[in-house]
Every structure is written in structure tokens, then in C-alpha cells.
């Protein structure tokens, strides 16, 4: 039993109390057979007229039953001998299910039933239906939860003045109501979670999350960190050498980060900005401040293509300032890697850029003062921590080109300070988005040919490498072969995740140089590729991609002065979700609005990606309820400041034994 409960995350009485119903069934009233509405669940009291095992079209148990108003059939395609025995002629039953029209008249398939003897009163509460697992029946779960309700201390952890101010229902009353609602409640309201009892539970869950993350934030600020103060000599030199001026947003964010680095406690800041908003130069300025203050800095990116892009940009900007950058990735030869490892460990090379290779054993820093994680949601908790541990109490900057909706930032990222680059650099041309049925593929190939003949370059992105009959997707290799055959005067290249690192690097370098006009690729080019001459992006089977992915891929073009377009090739039939994604990407170019729609379509669990391995997901709260999130945040700060004991009690109820997960 304990093993089955553990599968549901149920270990204590409190866990059982917070294991709330998915839906409810109304067994408090009886319906006559003649009065039932097709497809509407109802309860009947009937007598068995006859039952038999039928063998056509397959073995099944068929029972004919009646009440004073009419008759119907109960049909069981899978059944036990005990059920057959219970359905003996003359037996009285209480039956719950949906009546549907069948070949032999009205029938119920696999209804729930039990034999009744004598006058059994009807329940006076709706019947809860709980999330469960194989081998754990609703009846057993109900008994366990009822026992927990009888034993538990349901005292309110929310101080009474705050509860009254927010007009929140009592916690104990809310919990009892949700487990045992009275029959006169609106089932639609309670199942849609519009009832005040649900609002109270959602608020308490958000409050627990906020309390834990704000405590983590406070604990971090109490720890010591190197004060990376600098006169700004190196940063001023870099700014003077750049062929562009910082946007207002970049200047604002840079000052926020510079101020954090000069503090005696570790920075933990999330820098988010839309595709092409200029995060790399802000990261470069932060790294220079660390160097000028006598420390080292490391930048980790999730893919070799993105990491190499950072390495090349930083090297080009910083080499004239006399600053070396080490490069760690799978494609780096062992001799070169060992040389850089030695220089970094001695402190001779102040900056390091790399993929996961940066966190391997053997790579040590003499004085690591700043770690930067790009596309942080693509890394797991342990990977981010491994980089952090390379420097004790180092400052940390995480970056994301997937804008995070405000409510998500307020809830899941409450332990971080957040900076937003909400302004694109001048000169970025708007990208025109087109939806094209794959039946018009020939026209798209002609468009690619025209763009390349005009001196531009194009990407053609495919979702899979090998053919999958089940998904019937066009593959990168198949597309590469077709484009090579149909565009004999155009140089076409292919890059995907299974190429060896040096092969991948060679293809990318040729495309960057302009030696190759069309790059057929999988989503390895999703982030980091910056080729200003590329003005056309074709995305094959766009209906298979996530909204954030489509936005990232579209951001690979429009980086120069030329008119740019993104063509989304889709295959019919389109599912409801795929249609909604394509509509959203077609109608919106603002990354924050796209992120909001993406959160709505996918829910927070999928949206935050790898971070979910470190954060218990919200089960009851709706992040689109901005007001509730803000109320929870305000109350969390109030309790931590004025009533820490109430905060302890609340966390004990909601996150006992799991609070550490939130702090990674």
C-alpha cells in the first residue's frame, strides 16, 4: 500500500489532505430510467431481470435490469466471476453511470454498481473521484483521506487579520468542503475551480512557494561573495571599440548587474530578453568587470553551436584588449584543452566559455568570481549547481532568450532578481511570417532559389534526422538530397546533432563565411546562430514545433538590413493545439506575448523546462490569476518580516521535507 501511495507522492496525512479530487459524482439522488438524459451521469435503483454471458461479437456479461419506469441493459466487456454472481436475477442494485443508445436499446457500458439489502440511505455528500494509480481503488483512497481528515489539525496557518483582509475562506472548512461537498453546490463551479474553497487552496500553495523562495533569496544575501568593484577601465574600452551603441535597455540592465557585482553577497540575477535583444554584450561587460576586479568568469551554453558563437564574439571583442578566452567543448583537441585547463587553473586565462564540458572534473579555476549560464532553462538543476560550485560564493547571471511571463517570473523565479531587455537594437528588420501548406513546397523551393540568386542565404529546418513512418516527417537528410538535386547552381549544406563536432563546426563556418547559400538543419540552430546575410527561414512541419521554438528559429533571420521572411510549412490535418500555435506565431512578433500564449497552451510544467526538476510544480494555482500571485508574494514578505512562526507553520504543512528542491 505504501508503495502505491508513494507513486502518487503521498507519504503523510498532510499529503493525503492535499490530494484533492479531480471531479465529483452525485450519488445523493436517484433517477428513474425514463427520466435520464443520454450521456449525463446518473444513479438508478434497479432490479436484475436476467443476466448471461454472450459470445458475440466478443465474450461479455450482459444484464437486463428494470425499475418502475422502464428497463435497460448493463454490459461488461471485462468482468470477474464475482460480478457475474452478484448480478443474479432478483438482486437489487444501485447503479451509477451514463445511459447510451445501443444496438439492443438503452444500455450502460461498465457502470459502477453495488448490491443493496434493505433500506440503505443515500449519501448526503457528493462522491469525490481522486487521481489514483494501478491497484489503488477509489474506495481505499476515500477511507484513507477520511481518516486523515478525522485526525488532522486543520488550524489556519494564515493569521486572522490577513485572512479577513484578503476575504479568504477558512483553510479547514475549505479542505473539508472540497473533499465532501454538499449536494446543492454547483458541480460546474467546483469542477472549474471557481469556488472560494479552491481559491483558498490555490493561495496557500502559492504562499508556500513564495515563502520558500524568498527565504532562499534572503539566505543567499546573507552569504559572503567577492565584491567585484572596478573602475570601469576595461568596460569603457570595450564600449568604445564596438561598432554600435548600447540601447537604453542594455544600459539599464548593465547598471543593475554592475551594481550587484559590487555587493558583498552573491548576485543571482536572471537576464531575459527577446531574440536578438543583445544579451551577449551585456554578459561581456559583466565578465570584464570580474576580470578588472581580479577574478575569473565562466560562460556555459547548452549547445556547441551557441557556445562557439559566444566564444567567437567574445574573442573578437576582447582580444584587442589583451584578454584571452579559453574554449571548452567536445570538438576541442585534447592537447589544446589541456593547455587551456592549465592556464585557467593558474589564473593566467581569466575567461572561459564552453558547453557542459566546462563542468567536467579536472577543470578548476583559481579565482572564479562570476558564472553565466545561457539558455538556463535548457540545463538541469545539477548542471547549474556544478558550475556554481567551481567558484565558492561566485556571483551568478542566468540568461534566457525565451521571455518569461510576468506571473511565472513572480512565482517560479522569486528567488532571483530579474532584468529585462525589452528593446531591440536599431537596424533589425521585421520578419514577415507566412503559413504555407506543404502541397506548395515547389513554390517555397523557388523562393529559396530566388533569394540565393539575389545574394542572400536561407535556412531550411527539419524536425527529425531519420525517417519515422509513424510521424511521416520529412527528414533533414531527405530534404538535403532534394534541395541539392533541385538547386544545382546553389551550394547546400547539412547540419544536425549526430554530426561529429568538427564536421558540424566546418559546415557552420562555411555558412557564416557565405561559401554556402542554404543550410538544411535540425533544431541545433535554434539559438545562437547569427548570420546577418540570412534572410529566409523555412520550417518544415511547423505544426510539430513548440511555440517558443518557432519564435527562436524565426529569430535567426532579420539580423541584417535585408527584408526577411519565415515560411512555416505545415501538413494537414491540423490538431487544435497545432492550429493555436501556428495562429499565435503568425499573429505575434513580441516574444513576451508569445511566451504568455505558450504558457497558456502548455502550462508551467512544460514551459519552464529543466527547472521543473528542481521546483515542485503548482498543482492548484492558476498562474494567469495575476492578482492571486501578487497577493501571495505580498503576504509572504509580510509573514517573513513580522510573523516568522506563521511562515514556519505554513511551510511545514505544504512543503515538509521538500523545501530544498526549490532552492537549487
N, C-alpha and C positions, 0 to 999 in steps of 0.2 A: 504493500500500500504506500509506504514512504517513497519507494522508487517511482511509482506512478505520480504521486503528488509532486515529487521533485521535478518531473518533466514539465509541470505547469508552473514551476517556480514557487511552490507552496511548501514552506518549511515550518512556519509558526502559526499560531492562532491569528496573529495580525495579518499574515499573508492571506489566510482564509477569509478574513473580514473584508479585505480589499480585492477579493476575487469576485467581481461584480457580474451580474447576469448580462448575457448577450441580448436576450429578449425574454418575453413572458407569454404564458398561455393562460387563458381564462377557463379554469375548471370550477368556477364558483356558481355556474348556472348550467341548466340542461336545455337542449334544443330538440324540438320534435323533428323527426326525419323530414316531414313535409315542409317545414319552415326553413330548412337550411339553405344557404346560398352557395352555389358551386364555387370551390376554391377558397372559401372562408373557413378557417379552423373553427370547430365547434365540438361540444361534448354531448353525447347521447347516452340514454339508459335504454338498453335493448335486451331482448331475449333471443337466444340462439334457436333457430328453427331447424337447421341441419348443418353438418359440416362434412367435407370429404376431401380426399387428395385427388386432384385432377392431374392428368399427364399430358394434356395438350394445351397450348403449344409446348409447354415445359412443365416439369413437376412443380406443383403448387398446392397450397392449402386454401380451400375456398369455404367460407362460412356464410350462410344466409341468416340474417337477423331481422327483427321487426320491433316496432313499438306500436302504440295505439294509433299512430297516424300513418304508418307506411312501413316499407321494407327496403333493405339494401343488401349489398354483398360486401364482405370483408375478404380481401385477397392477400395472401402472404407468399411471396416468391422464395423466401428463405425462412425456414421455421424449425422449431425444436419439437420433439415428441411431447414435451410438457405443454406447449401451446396447443397442440392438437387435442390433448387430453382435456385442457381447460375449456375448449370450445365444444363441449358435448351438448347435444340437444337439450333444451330446457334451462341451460345456465343463464343467469342474469349478469349482464356486463355493464361497466361504464367504459365508453369508448371515446377516444379523442383523436381527431384527425380532420382531413379535408375530403369532402364528398365530391366525386367527379363522375361525369358521364362515362360509362364503359360499354363494351360490346353487348353485355347482358343486362344493361340498365345501370342505375346509380351504384357506385362502388367506392370503397376506400382501399388504397394500397398501403399495406403495412401500418395500420392505425395503432396507436398505443391503447391497450385495454387492460382491465383487471376484473376478476370475478368479484361480485358483491353478494353478501349474505345478510339478510335482514335490512333494517333501515339504517343506512350509513349517511351521516350528514355531509353536505357539500363543504369544501374548504371555504374559509372566509377571507382568503388572500389569493392574489394571482400566483401562479406557479412559475418560479424563476427557471430559466434554462441557461446553464453555465457553460463557459468554454471548458472542454474536457479532453481526455486522451484515451487511447485504447485501453479497455479493461477497467475504466473508472466510470461507473454509471451515474446518472443524474441523481438517483435516489441516495447513493452513498455520499456524493458531494453535498447534497442538501442537508443530510444528517450532520456531517462534519461542520458545515458552516453554521447550522443552527446551534450546535454545541459551542462553537466559538462565540456566537452572539450571546449565549446564556452566560458564558464565563468571563467575557472580556470587560475590561474597564474602558468604557466609551466616553470618559470625561473629555471635555473640549480642550484642545491644546491652544486654541485661539482665544486670547484674552477677551473677556466680555465686551469692554468698550470698543475694541476693534471690530468685533463681530457685529455689534449694533450699528457702528458707523458704516460698515460695508453692506448692511442689510443681508447678512449671510444666515442661512438656516443653521440650526444646531447640528454638530457633527454626528452624535449618536443617533438622533432622530432621522437624519438623512440616510445613514447607513442602514438602519432598520427598515426604513421606507423602501430603499432600493432592493433589499433582499426579500421583503414581504409587502409589496404594495397592495393597498385595499382595492376591491373590485370596481369602485366608482371612478378610479383615476383614468385619465385619457391614455390609452395604450400608445397612441401615436406620439403624444408629447413625451412620455417617459422613454420610449424606444429611440426617439430622435434626440434624447438628452437635453430637452428644453426645460425640464423640471428644475425648480430651485435646489432639490436634493443633489442632482447631478452637478449643478453649478458649484455647490459647496465642495464636493469631492474633487472636482477639477481644480478649484482654487487651492485646496490643501496640497494637491500633488505639485502644482506649480510653486507653491510656497516652499515645499521641501527642497525642490530643485534649486530655487533661488538661494535659500539659506545655506545649502551645502556649497554652492559655487561661490557665493560671496565670502564664506568662511575661508575657502581655498584662496581667494583673492587677498584677503586680509593676512592670512598666514604667509603668503608669498612676499607681501610688502614688509613683513617683519623680519625676513631673512636678509642677510647681507649680500651685496654684489659689488663688483668693481665699479667705481664711479668713472665712467668714460667721458671725462671732460676734455675738451680740446679747443684750441684757439680758432680752429676752422681753416688753417692754412691749406691743408690738402683738399678739403671740400671746395674751397674758393677756387683753387687751381683747376679742379675738375670742371666746375661750372663755367669757368672762363674758356675752357677748351672745347666745350660741347658746341655742335653746330645748331643748337636750338636753346630756347629759354624755357625754364620750368613753367608749367601752368600754375595758376593760382592755387589749385587743389594740391598739386605736388609740393608747392612751397609750404602750404599749411600743414600737410601731413609730415613733411620733413622736419619742421619745427617741433611738432608733437613728439616725434621719435627722438630727435636730438635732446630734447628736454628729459625724456625718460632715461636715455643712456647716461645722463649726468647724475642720476639719482643713486643713492646708496643701497637701493633694493632692486631685485631683478625685474627688468621690463618683461611684460608678457602682452604683446600687442598684436592684434590681427589687422593686417592691411588688406583691405579688399577694394577692388576696382574692376571696372568692366574691361573687356578685351581691348588691349591697345591703349590703356589709360596711363601707361608709363610707370609701372611698379619697379622695373629693373633699375632705373636710375636712382630711385629713392633708396633701394637696397644698397646700391653702390655708395651713396652718401653715408649711409649708416655704417657700412664696413670701413669706410675711410676714417670716420670719427673714432672707431675702435682702434684702428692702426695708429692714428695720431696720439691716442691716449696710451700707447704702448702695449696693446693687446692684439690678439688674432681674431679673425672672423671666419665662419664657415657657412656656405650656402648649399642646401641639399634640394634636389628636384627629383620628381618621380620617374622621369624617362630620360634616357641618354640624349635624345634629341633636344629636349628642353634644357637639360643640364649643360650640354655643349654650347647651346645658344647663349646661355648666361656666361659661360667661360669665355667664349669669343668676344662678347660685348665688353665684359669687364676687362679682359686683357687689352683690348683696343683702347679703352678709355684710360686704363691705369698704368700701362707700360710706359707712356711718356712721362708719368710722374715718378718713375723708378720703382714701381711696386710690382712684385711677382705674384702670380696667381697659380696655385697648384691645381691639378685636374685629376680627379679620381673617377674612373669608370671602367667597365669591363673591357673596352677596346684599348685601354692604355697598356702598352707593353710593360712587362714585369720590371725590366731594368729602369724605365722611366718612373714607374710607380714607386719603386724602392727609393729612388733618388728624391722624389717629392716627399715621400713619407719621412725620410731622414731630415730634410730641410724643415718640414712642418714641425717635427718633434723637437728640433733645436731652436725653433722660433725664427729661423732665417727667412722663411716664406710666410708672410703674415696672413695671406688669404687662401682659402681652399674652396673649390667648387666640385660637386660631384653628385652621383646618384646614391643608391643605398650603399655603394662601395665606401662612402665616407664613414659609415658607422661600423665597418668591419673591425675585428680585433686587430691590434697592431698599428692602427692609425691613432697617434697620440698628438696632442697639442701642448706646446709649452705654456702658453697663457691665452686660452680661448675665452674671449670676453663677450662674443656675440654669435648666436646661431640664428640662421634664417632658413625657414622651411617654405619652399614654394609649392603651390597647389596642395596645401597642407591636408585637405580632406582626402587626398589620394594615398596618404600614409596611415598605417595603423598606429595605435597609441604607443606600442612598444618601440616602434621605429623612431617616433618623435622623441621619446624619452631617451633612447640610446644616444642620439645626437646631443641632447641636452647634457647627458652625463659625461660627455667628452670634456666639458668645462664645468667645474663646480660653481654653481650660482651664476652661470652666464646669463646675460640678457637674451631674450628670445623674441624674434619677429616672425610671425607666420603670414604668408601671403596667399590670396586666393583670387583667381580671375572669374570665379563663379560667385557673383554677388549674393549676399545672404540677406533674405528678407528681414526687415527690422524686428519682427516678433521672434524670429528664430535666433537672431543675434542676441536679443534681450534674454532669451531663455537658455539656449544651449551654450552660449558663449559669454555668460555673465561673469566668468572668471577672467575674462580678457578685457583689455581696453581696445576699442575698435576705432580705426581710422579709415576713412572712405575717400577714394579718388573718384569724384563724381564729375569730372570734366575731362574730355578727350583733348589731346594736343591738336593745335591747328594743322590744317593740311590733310586730315583724314577725310577721304571721300565717302559719302554714304553708299552702302552696298544695297543694290536692288535685289530683292528676293523673288524668285519665280517658282511656282509649283508646276511641274510638268509630268504628265502621265508617261510611264516608261514606254508606251507604244510609240512615242515621238522621239525615241532615242537617236534616230538618224539625224534629226534636226539639231539635237544637242551636240552631236559629234561635229556637224558642220559649223556650229557656233564656236566650238573649241578650235577648229581649224582656222576660222577667220581671225580669231583673237591672236593665235600664234603667228599667223602670217603678217599681222599688224605689229608684231614685235613684242607682244605680251606673253605671259606664261599662265598655265592653268593647273589646278589640282583636280583629280578625279578620285573621290574617296569611296571605298567599298567596305561593308561591314564584316566580311569573313575572308579567310585565306583559302580554305579548302571547301570544295562543294559539299553542301548539305542537302540531300534530297528532301529531307523533311521541311526545311525552310525555303528551299528553292531560291536561294540568294545567288546573285551574280558574284563571282569571286574576283579578288584583285588580280589573280593570275589570268583568268579568262578575259577580264576587261583589258588588261595589259596587252594580251595577244591580239584582241580585236582592234584596239586603237593603233597598235603598231602596223597591222595589216591595212587599215583603212586610212591611215595618215602617213603614207610612206615618206613624205617630204618633211615630217616633223619628228624630232627626237623625243621618244617617250621613255620614261624611267619607272621603276617599280621599287617601292619600299614597304616592308611590313615587319612585324615583330619577330619573325623567325629568321630573318637575315642575320648573318654574323655582324657583330658590331662594326668591324672595319668596312664591310660591304655597304652597310646602311650609311655610314659616315661618307663614303665615297659618292653614293647616289645623291645624298643631300647636298654635299659640297658642289656637285655638278649643277644641281638645280639652282642653288644660291648664286653660282657664277653666271648662270644663264646659258650654260652649254646644253641644257636640256629644257625643252619647252613645256612638256606635260609630265606631271608626276602622279602616277597611279599609286594610291596608298591606302593602308588601313588607318585606324584612328591613332596610330603612333604620332601623327602630325597634329593631333587635336590642340596641343598647346605649345607655345614657344617658337614655332617656325615663323620667321619674319623675312619675307621676300617682297620688297616693295613693287617689283615689276609684275607680280602675280595678280591678275585682275579678274580671274574667273574660277569659281569653285563649283564643281558638280558633286553632289552627294547621292550616291546610288542607294536605293531602298531607304530613302529618308524616313519612311514611316517606322523603321526599326530602331532609329536612334532616339536617345533621350533628348529632352528639350535643351538642357544645359550643353550637351554635346553638340547639338546642331548650332547653337549660338557660338560656341568656341570655334567650331570649324569655319563658320561664316566669317569669324574674326581674322582668319588667315589672309583674307583679301581686303582690298580697300585701304592698304597701307601706303599707297603712293598717290600720285596726282591723277591717275587714270580712272575713268569710270569703271566701276567693278560690279559684278553680279554673282549671286549664289543661286544655282539651279538645283532644286530639290526634286529628284526623280522618285516617283512613288509607284507602287504596284497596287492594283485593286484585287480584292475588295479591302476597303479601309475599315478597321475597327473603330469603335467610338473614341478610345483613348488616342489612337494614332491620328485620327481626324482632328482631335482637340489640340494635339501637339503641333501639327502642321499649320493649323489655323493661327495658333499663338505665335509661331516663329515668323509666319508670313506677315502678320499684322503689327509686330513689335520689333523695334531695334534696341530699345532700352533694356540693358541687362538686368536691372533691378525689377522691372515689371515682368520680364521673362522668368526671373527667379521666383517671384511671387506666384505666378501661374504654375510654375513647376512644382512648387511646394504644395499648391492646392491639388494638383494632379497626382502627385506621388506620395504625399505625406512626409513628415520629418525624417522618418527612419531611413528611407532611401536617399532623401535629399542630402543629408549630412554625411553620407558615405562612410568612410572608415572610422570617423569619430564615434559612430554608434558602438564600436567595440569597447569604448570607454565610458559611455553615457547610457544609463538605463533610459529607455525611450518612454516618453509620456504615453500613458495608456488611456487617460480620460480627458485630458485638457485638449482644447482645440486652439492651435496657435493663431488661427485667424481672429480669435477673440482678443484683439489687441488690448482692450480695456482690462480684461482679467489678468493678462500677463503683466501689465503695468501696475495693477493693484498688488499683485503678489510680490513684485520687485520692491515696491514702496514699503509694504508690511515687513518683508524680510529685513530691510535695512533698519526699520524701526525696532523690531524684536532684537536684532543683534546688538543694537545700541543701548536699548533701555530694558529689555527683558530677556537676557540670555538663557535663563532657565526655561522659559516658554519655548524658545528656539530649540533647546536640547530635547524637550519632550516631543516636540513636533517631528524632529528628525528621527528620534527613536522609534516613532510609530511608522514613519514612511520609508526610512532608508536604513533600518537597523542592519549592520553588517555589510552594507553595500555602498556606503558613502564614499569610500576610497576610489570606487570606479569613476566617480565624477571628476576626480582631481588630476587624472592623467593627462 
